[in-house]
Amino acid sequence: MSAAFLVSSFALGAWIYLLGFRGMFWRARERDDHPSPDPLAWPSVVAVVPARDEAELIVQSLSSLLAQDYPGDFRVILVDDQSTDDTAKLAEGLNKDGRLTVLRGTARPPGWTGNSGPSSRASSIRANCISRIVSGSPMPNHAYEGQSSSSRRAREHDNLVMVSLMAKLRCESLAERFLIPAFVFFFQMLFPFSWVNRSDHPMAAAAAVACC
């Protein structure tokens, strides 16, 4: 049996599995487009945003968060992870109505990398937000308008413990148009949304925005 035959047989088997036995992820049927009634009460929401050196996009991203149509109390906390640019200064300039708080991150513990430091800081903030719904919103290029309201409606209507929505990602440059759809597609391949949305399936996943 030739090596070419073995390789082609393996590739064929992989494609059969992906297309027929991987939760039909390629159909992209899991969408938040069904209307849900308003909850009886709109609880407070705190969006915790870890960011580092995001001066180029921080104004756009935070402005999108602050433009939420959420009917209840809504606040944003930016945890600045020791940025070397004007991330914190630009963010503070957006605090027009007192809904935005900018916290300066401390040095990360030895061995910690990436968002682990500000995310840990955000976790302590979550613990102090008694009876509040908390959304974690990493930077940079997302649009969040309407997500808090739709998350809360879905959580109340479907009696869910957590709602995780994929934010609208910016696709303007050629690289973004080429890479971002592929990222979402392969994310669904790894974590088929039809499996994630089943309470009897062990697979779990969460996107940029989670409503707990």
N, C-alpha and C positions, 0 to 999 in steps of 0.2 A: 504494500500500500504506500503510495507516494506521499511525500510531505505536503505537496500542493493539495492533494485530496483531503488530507487531515485538516489542513488550515481552512479550506473552503467549507468543509463539513462543520467545523466548529463555528465559523462565521454564520453559516445558514442557521444552525441551531440557536445561536445567540439572537439573531434577528427574529426567529419564530417566537422565542421566549419574550423578547421585548414587545413585539407587536400583539401577541395574543395572551400573555400571561403576566403582564406587569401592570395590571390595573388600568389598561387602556389609557395610559397617561398622555399619549400623543393626540387624543381627541380633545383635550383641554376643556372638559365639560364642567369642571368645578368652578363656578363663578358666583360672585355675590351680587346677582342681578335680580333676585326675587324680593318683592316689597315686603317689609315687616312692619307691624304696627309700632307706634311709639310706646315706650315703657310707661308704667304708672308714675315713676319718678326718675329724674335724671340725676344720678349721683355725680359727685365731683370727679374730675379727671385730671391727672398729672402726667404730662409727657416728659420723660427723662431722656435727655439727649447727650450721649458722650461724643466729644469732638476734639480733634487735634489738628492744628494747622489747616483749617478749612476756611480761611479768609475769602477765598475766591467764590465759595458757594454758600457761606453761612447765612448771609442776608436773605438769599432766595429761599433756602430751606426753612429757616425759622419763620420767615414771613408766610410761607405756605402753612406751617403749623398754626401760627397765630390767626390765620384766616379760617380756621375751623368753624363750621356752622353748628357746633354743639350747643344745645339750648341750656345746659347746666353750667356749673362753675368749671372753668377750664384754665389750667395754668401750665407753663412750660418751664422746666429746669434744665439749663445747659451746664453740663459738667465739662469744663475746659481742661483737657489733659495736657497741661503745661505747654500750650502752643507757643511757638517761637514767632508767630506772625500776629496779626491784629484780630484773630478770631474772637477773643473775649470782648475787646473794645467795640468791634462792630456789632456784636450781639447785644451789648449793653445799650447801644444806641437805638435798639428796637423796642426797648421797654417803655412804651408810651403810656400804658394803662395799668402798670403794676402786675401784669400777668406773667412776666418773664423774670426768672431769677438766674443769675450767672454765678456758678460756684467754681472756684479755682481748685483744680485737682492737685493732690499731693504726689510726691515721688512714689513710683511703683515699687512694690516689694521685690527683692532679688529674684530673678528668674521669670518675672511676669512680663508679658509682651502684649503689643497691640491694644485692643480695647479692654483687656482684662482689668487694668487699673481703674479707669473711669467706670467700668461696668460694676466693679466691686463697690465703688463709691455710690453708684446709682442704687445698688441693692440696699445699702444702709438708708438711703432716702426712702425707698419703697417701704422699708420696715417702719418708718416714722409716719407714713401716710395712712393713718388709721381710717378705716371705712372708705377708702378712696380706690377708684379704679386707676391703675397705672399703666401707661403705654410706654414701651421702650422704643426709641426712634433713632437708630444710628444714622450718621451722615454718609455721603453728602447729597447725591442728586436724586431727591425724591419729591413727589408732590402729595400732600396729605389731605387736601380739602375734602371734608365730608366723611373721613374715615372713622372718626370717633363716634359720630352719630350712627353710622351704619353698623359699626362693631357692637355698639350697645344694643341697638334694635335686634340684631341677630342673636346676641347673647340672651336677651330676655325672652325672645319669641321661641327659640329652640332649646332653652334651658341648658345652655352650654357653660362649661367651667372656664374656657378660654377661647377667644376668637383671635385668629391671626390672619391678617390680610396682606397681600402683596401690594405695596405702595406703587403708585404710577411712576415709573422710572423715566428719566429724561432721555430721549433718543433724538438728538439733534445732529451731532457730528457723524461722519461716515463710520468711524470706529464704534460709536455707541449704537448705531443702527445695526451694525453687524454683530456685535458681541452681546448686547443685552438680551435680545430675544433668544439667542443660543443659551445664555445663562439660565433664563427662566425654563426653557425647554429641558435642559439637562438636570435642573433642580427637580422638575417633575419626574424625570426618569429615575432619579435616585430616590425620591420620596413621592410616589404617586398620590396625588391629592385625594383620589377616590378611596385609597386605603387610609390616609391620614384622617379623613372625615368620618371614618367608621369607629364607633366606640368599642367594637368587638375585635378590632385589629391592633396588633402590638405596635405598629409603626406610628411614630409621632414626628412632627416637624413644625417649625414656626418661621414666619418671614419677618420682615423688618418691624412690623407693628403688631403688638400683641395686647389684647384687652383682657385682663385677668379678673 
